[in-house]
Amino acid sequence: MNNLLAQQSLLVHLIRGAALRASAMLADPLEAARLRTPSDCGMTEIERLEHSVLAEDQLLAAALRLTAGPAASAAIEAALHNCFATPPARLAVEAQRRAVFKTAKGLPLPSSSARRAASEIEARLDGQGSEAFESLGTYADLYSDLWCDPRIAAPITVRREMLDLVSALHERRARAGAAESRVAGS
């Protein structure tokens, strides 16, 4: 499967999962209200999700923002597909990139937290008996587009970490490939 098709399949898979989670969370009116109510730290649950580097959390936050109340997962999935169907405007993507690079000027990328996230993604894939679209390379390809995507509401610090996650995922993929080659050569 080529990279673009694999990445698209992964996005469809993640959107479906986000829609299912959002539907379950919004089914209870009290839970739906809690998601939009600031906690003691001043952040809503949706904002907390937007502060996560994981694509699953970013898509869940987008689903919750697109859906105000109880809805079937199919309706939420359709709303997410509609949101992500058309690529973002180049100008909006460039604005996100510039904001990240301007803020990051002279600062190192948050590589330790990106490596932890890459490790978490790899562990999750290993636990699920990863399918073709769930490879580390496919995740890296997804993150290379997602970190500067204006359709998600991630803050700049999270976007910087997502950018570094692309490299961390490629590193893990290369290590896994080298280890697999050594085993096959034995």
Secondary structure, DSSP 8 states (H G I E B T S, - for coil): --HHHHHHHHHHHHHHHHHHHHHHHHSSHHHHHHHTS--TTS--HHHHHHT---HHHHHHHHHHHH--S---HHHHHHHHHHHHHS---HHHHHHHHHHHHHHHTT----HHHHHHHHHHHHHHHHHHT--GGGSHHHHHHHHHHHTT-TTS---HHHHHHHHHHHHHHHHHHHHHHHHHHHHHH-
